[in-house]
């Protein structure tokens, strides 16, 4: 009989996830280079994320 895999053995679905605190490393803004362009991802005063070029 087949056994059910434990939840910790299951592969995550969807895109990879990164914790915001890891990405921002204590800052409120990070620069992201994409195809030679610089984009800025920042945390607003209302704790929302905004991506601008």
Biopython code that builds the backbone (N, CA, C, O; Angstrom):
import numpy as np
from Bio.PDB.StructureBuilder import StructureBuilder

atoms = [
    (1, "UNK", "N", (0.838, -1.189, 0.000)),
    (1, "UNK", "CA", (0.000, 0.000, 0.000)),
    (1, "UNK", "C", (0.876, 1.243, 0.000)),
    (1, "UNK", "O", (1.942, 1.264, 0.614)),
    (2, "UNK", "N", (0.418, 2.271, -0.691)),
    (2, "UNK", "CA", (1.189, 3.515, -0.733)),
    (2, "UNK", "C", (1.072, 4.283, 0.565)),
    (2, "UNK", "O", (0.034, 4.254, 1.227)),
    (3, "UNK", "N", (2.137, 4.967, 0.922)),
    (3, "UNK", "CA", (2.127, 5.791, 2.129)),
    (3, "UNK", "C", (2.015, 7.251, 1.746)),
    (3, "UNK", "O", (2.542, 7.681, 0.720)),
    (4, "UNK", "N", (1.324, 8.012, 2.584)),
    (4, "UNK", "CA", (1.222, 9.441, 2.361)),
    (4, "UNK", "C", (2.540, 10.093, 2.746)),
    (4, "UNK", "O", (3.147, 9.724, 3.751)),
    (5, "UNK", "N", (2.981, 11.054, 1.958)),
    (5, "UNK", "CA", (4.207, 11.790, 2.293)),
    (5, "UNK", "C", (3.890, 12.780, 3.410)),
    (5, "UNK", "O", (2.808, 13.368, 3.438)),
    (6, "UNK", "N", (4.826, 12.958, 4.318)),
    (6, "UNK", "CA", (4.668, 13.973, 5.351)),
    (6, "UNK", "C", (4.656, 15.341, 4.684)),
    (6, "UNK", "O", (5.220, 15.518, 3.604)),
    (7, "UNK", "N", (4.005, 16.317, 5.338)),
    (7, "UNK", "CA", (3.910, 17.645, 4.747)),
    (7, "UNK", "C", (5.290, 18.276, 4.551)),
    (7, "UNK", "O", (5.467, 19.079, 3.636)),
    (8, "UNK", "N", (6.266, 17.932, 5.387)),
    (8, "UNK", "CA", (7.602, 18.515, 5.225)),
    (8, "UNK", "C", (8.355, 17.895, 4.052)),
    (8, "UNK", "O", (9.381, 18.429, 3.631)),
    (9, "UNK", "N", (7.867, 16.785, 3.522)),
    (9, "UNK", "CA", (8.483, 16.150, 2.366)),
    (9, "UNK", "C", (7.907, 16.673, 1.048)),
    (9, "UNK", "O", (8.503, 16.473, -0.011)),
    (10, "UNK", "N", (6.760, 17.335, 1.107)),
    (10, "UNK", "CA", (6.097, 17.801, -0.108)),
    (10, "UNK", "C", (6.865, 18.969, -0.717)),
    (10, "UNK", "O", (7.387, 19.824, -0.002)),
    (11, "UNK", "N", (6.927, 18.993, -2.045)),
    (11, "UNK", "CA", (7.588, 20.101, -2.735)),
    (11, "UNK", "C", (6.649, 21.297, -2.737)),
    (11, "UNK", "O", (5.448, 21.145, -2.965)),
    (12, "UNK", "N", (7.198, 22.506, -2.480)),
    (12, "UNK", "CA", (6.341, 23.691, -2.496)),
    (12, "UNK", "C", (5.852, 23.962, -3.910)),
    (12, "UNK", "O", (6.571, 23.722, -4.880)),
    (13, "UNK", "N", (4.627, 24.462, -4.025)),
    (13, "UNK", "CA", (4.106, 24.794, -5.339)),
    (13, "UNK", "C", (4.211, 26.300, -5.546)),
    (13, "UNK", "O", (4.277, 27.069, -4.587)),
    (14, "UNK", "N", (4.225, 26.703, -6.793)),
    (14, "UNK", "CA", (4.303, 28.128, -7.101)),
    (14, "UNK", "C", (5.738, 28.620, -7.157)),
    (14, "UNK", "O", (6.682, 27.832, -7.100)),
    (15, "UNK", "N", (5.891, 29.945, -7.272)),
    (15, "UNK", "CA", (7.232, 30.520, -7.393)),
    (15, "UNK", "C", (8.018, 30.420, -6.083)),
    (15, "UNK", "O", (7.428, 30.291, -5.010)),
    (16, "UNK", "N", (9.347, 30.481, -6.173)),
    (16, "UNK", "CA", (10.153, 30.471, -4.948)),
    (16, "UNK", "C", (9.788, 31.674, -4.072)),
    (16, "UNK", "O", (9.412, 32.729, -4.581)),
    (17, "UNK", "N", (9.901, 31.505, -2.767)),
    (17, "UNK", "CA", (9.583, 32.592, -1.836)),
    (17, "UNK", "C", (10.833, 33.041, -1.094)),
    (17, "UNK", "O", (11.688, 32.233, -0.731)),
    (18, "UNK", "N", (10.916, 34.353, -0.876)),
    (18, "UNK", "CA", (12.009, 34.952, -0.124)),
    (18, "UNK", "C", (11.382, 35.816, 0.956)),
    (18, "UNK", "O", (10.492, 36.617, 0.672)),
    (19, "UNK", "N", (11.831, 35.664, 2.175)),
    (19, "UNK", "CA", (11.329, 36.515, 3.258)),
    (19, "UNK", "C", (11.765, 37.954, 3.009)),
    (19, "UNK", "O", (12.924, 38.203, 2.678)),
    (20, "UNK", "N", (10.847, 38.899, 3.165)),
    (20, "UNK", "CA", (11.163, 40.307, 2.939)),
    (20, "UNK", "C", (12.297, 40.774, 3.843)),
    (20, "UNK", "O", (13.153, 41.546, 3.409)),
    (21, "UNK", "N", (12.317, 40.324, 5.077)),
    (21, "UNK", "CA", (13.373, 40.776, 5.995)),
    (21, "UNK", "C", (14.747, 40.316, 5.517)),
    (21, "UNK", "O", (15.747, 40.991, 5.762)),
    (22, "UNK", "N", (14.802, 39.181, 4.844)),
    (22, "UNK", "CA", (16.067, 38.716, 4.281)),
    (22, "UNK", "C", (16.458, 39.572, 3.082)),
    (22, "UNK", "O", (17.620, 39.954, 2.939)),
    (23, "UNK", "N", (15.505, 39.869, 2.236)),
    (23, "UNK", "CA", (15.756, 40.671, 1.047)),
    (23, "UNK", "C", (16.169, 42.099, 1.405)),
    (23, "UNK", "O", (17.122, 42.631, 0.836)),
    (24, "UNK", "N", (15.460, 42.716, 2.339)),
    (24, "UNK", "CA", (15.720, 44.110, 2.693)),
    (24, "UNK", "C", (16.863, 44.270, 3.700)),
    (24, "UNK", "O", (17.478, 45.334, 3.766)),
    (25, "UNK", "N", (17.151, 43.238, 4.478)),
    (25, "UNK", "CA", (18.273, 43.252, 5.421)),
    (25, "UNK", "C", (18.287, 44.511, 6.296)),
    (25, "UNK", "O", (19.328, 45.144, 6.470)),
    (26, "UNK", "N", (17.121, 44.865, 6.841)),
    (26, "UNK", "CA", (17.041, 46.012, 7.750)),
    (26, "UNK", "C", (16.875, 47.360, 7.067)),
    (26, "UNK", "O", (16.734, 48.378, 7.744)),
    (27, "UNK", "N", (16.890, 47.384, 5.750)),
    (27, "UNK", "CA", (16.717, 48.633, 5.001)),
    (27, "UNK", "C", (15.258, 48.774, 4.568)),
    (27, "UNK", "O", (14.474, 47.835, 4.708)),
    (28, "UNK", "N", (14.897, 49.932, 4.047)),
    (28, "UNK", "CA", (13.536, 50.159, 3.560)),
    (28, "UNK", "C", (13.456, 50.077, 2.034)),
    (28, "UNK", "O", (12.365, 50.140, 1.467)),
    (29, "UNK", "N", (14.609, 49.937, 1.368)),
    (29, "UNK", "CA", (14.629, 49.922, -0.088)),
    (29, "UNK", "C", (15.760, 49.041, -0.592)),
    (29, "UNK", "O", (16.841, 48.998, -0.004)),
    (30, "UNK", "N", (15.497, 48.339, -1.693)),
    (30, "UNK", "CA", (16.540, 47.563, -2.365)),
    (30, "UNK", "C", (16.502, 47.908, -3.852)),
    (30, "UNK", "O", (15.446, 48.224, -4.400)),
    (31, "UNK", "N", (17.669, 47.844, -4.496)),
    (31, "UNK", "CA", (17.766, 48.059, -5.934)),
    (31, "UNK", "C", (17.859, 46.694, -6.594)),
    (31, "UNK", "O", (18.595, 45.820, -6.135)),
    (32, "UNK", "N", (17.108, 46.519, -7.674)),
    (32, "UNK", "CA", (17.084, 45.261, -8.408)),
    (32, "UNK", "C", (17.487, 45.562, -9.853)),
    (32, "UNK", "O", (16.849, 46.367, -10.531)),
    (33, "UNK", "N", (18.551, 44.908, -10.311)),
    (33, "UNK", "CA", (18.981, 45.083, -11.699)),
    (33, "UNK", "C", (18.323, 44.002, -12.546)),
    (33, "UNK", "O", (18.412, 42.813, -12.240)),
    (34, "UNK", "N", (17.655, 44.439, -13.625)),
    (34, "UNK", "CA", (16.979, 43.502, -14.526)),
    (34, "UNK", "C", (17.195, 43.979, -15.945)),
    (34, "UNK", "O", (16.741, 45.055, -16.332)),
    (35, "UNK", "N", (17.899, 43.159, -16.718)),
    (35, "UNK", "CA", (18.182, 43.469, -18.125)),
    (35, "UNK", "C", (18.792, 44.848, -18.308)),
    (35, "UNK", "O", (18.409, 45.592, -19.211)),
    (36, "UNK", "N", (19.741, 45.183, -17.449)),
    (36, "UNK", "CA", (20.451, 46.452, -17.566)),
    (36, "UNK", "C", (19.737, 47.649, -16.976)),
    (36, "UNK", "O", (20.281, 48.753, -16.982)),
    (37, "UNK", "N", (18.542, 47.458, -16.472)),
    (37, "UNK", "CA", (17.771, 48.543, -15.853)),
    (37, "UNK", "C", (17.762, 48.357, -14.345)),
    (37, "UNK", "O", (17.833, 47.232, -13.850)),
    (38, "UNK", "N", (17.676, 49.455, -13.620)),
    (38, "UNK", "CA", (17.600, 49.405, -12.156)),
    (38, "UNK", "C", (16.160, 49.692, -11.726)),
    (38, "UNK", "O", (15.566, 50.693, -12.127)),
    (39, "UNK", "N", (15.624, 48.811, -10.919)),
    (39, "UNK", "CA", (14.298, 48.976, -10.323)),
    (39, "UNK", "C", (14.481, 49.110, -8.820)),
    (39, "UNK", "O", (15.416, 48.543, -8.254)),
    (40, "UNK", "N", (13.609, 49.845, -8.182)),
    (40, "UNK", "CA", (13.675, 50.008, -6.733)),
    (40, "UNK", "C", (12.429, 49.413, -6.103)),
    (40, "UNK", "O", (11.303, 49.744, -6.475)),
    (41, "UNK", "N", (12.652, 48.533, -5.147)),
    (41, "UNK", "CA", (11.560, 47.950, -4.376)),
    (41, "UNK", "C", (11.654, 48.551, -2.990)),
    (41, "UNK", "O", (12.678, 48.427, -2.318)),
    (42, "UNK", "N", (10.588, 49.201, -2.564)),
    (42, "UNK", "CA", (10.658, 49.855, -1.253)),
    (42, "UNK", "C", (9.431, 49.568, -0.412)),
    (42, "UNK", "O", (8.352, 49.262, -0.920)),
    (43, "UNK", "N", (9.631, 49.675, 0.883)),
    (43, "UNK", "CA", (8.557, 49.519, 1.862)),
    (43, "UNK", "C", (8.053, 50.926, 2.188)),
    (43, "UNK", "O", (8.828, 51.793, 2.592)),
    (44, "UNK", "N", (6.757, 51.139, 2.010)),
    (44, "UNK", "CA", (6.181, 52.460, 2.273)),
    (44, "UNK", "C", (5.940, 52.659, 3.776)),
    (44, "UNK", "O", (6.133, 51.750, 4.583)),
    (45, "UNK", "N", (5.520, 53.857, 4.113)),
    (45, "UNK", "CA", (5.177, 54.157, 5.511)),
    (45, "UNK", "C", (4.018, 53.305, 6.005)),
    (45, "UNK", "O", (3.887, 53.051, 7.202)),
    (46, "UNK", "N", (3.175, 52.863, 5.070)),
    (46, "UNK", "CA", (2.020, 52.032, 5.425)),
    (46, "UNK", "C", (2.323, 50.541, 5.316)),
    (46, "UNK", "O", (1.408, 49.718, 5.278)),
    (47, "UNK", "N", (3.612, 50.193, 5.265)),
    (47, "UNK", "CA", (4.065, 48.800, 5.154)),
    (47, "UNK", "C", (3.512, 48.080, 3.938)),
    (47, "UNK", "O", (3.094, 46.925, 4.022)),
    (48, "UNK", "N", (3.513, 48.771, 2.811)),
    (48, "UNK", "CA", (3.177, 48.174, 1.517)),
    (48, "UNK", "C", (4.456, 48.157, 0.688)),
    (48, "UNK", "O", (5.404, 48.881, 0.989)),
    (49, "UNK", "N", (4.481, 47.335, -0.348)),
    (49, "UNK", "CA", (5.635, 47.281, -1.247)),
    (49, "UNK", "C", (5.316, 48.018, -2.540)),
    (49, "UNK", "O", (4.228, 47.881, -3.099)),
    (50, "UNK", "N", (6.287, 48.805, -3.005)),
    (50, "UNK", "CA", (6.152, 49.504, -4.273)),
    (50, "UNK", "C", (7.407, 49.240, -5.092)),
    (50, "UNK", "O", (8.527, 49.392, -4.602)),
    (51, "UNK", "N", (7.207, 48.841, -6.354)),
    (51, "UNK", "CA", (8.309, 48.622, -7.286)),
    (51, "UNK", "C", (8.260, 49.724, -8.327)),
    (51, "UNK", "O", (7.241, 49.900, -8.995)),
    (52, "UNK", "N", (9.360, 50.476, -8.474)),
    (52, "UNK", "CA", (9.427, 51.554, -9.463)),
    (52, "UNK", "C", (10.676, 51.389, -10.307)),
    (52, "UNK", "O", (11.649, 50.754, -9.897)),
    (53, "UNK", "N", (10.628, 51.971, -11.490)),
    (53, "UNK", "CA", (11.756, 51.933, -12.400)),
    (53, "UNK", "C", (12.517, 53.225, -12.294)),
    (53, "UNK", "O", (13.519, 53.410, -12.984)),
]
sb = StructureBuilder()
sb.init_structure("model")
sb.init_model(0)
sb.init_chain("A")
sb.init_seg("    ")
for serial, (resi, resn, name, xyz) in enumerate(atoms, 1):
    if name == "N":
        sb.init_residue(resn, " ", resi, " ")
    sb.init_atom(name, np.array(xyz, "f"), 0.0, 1.0, " ", f" {name:<3s}", serial, name[0])
structure = sb.get_structure()
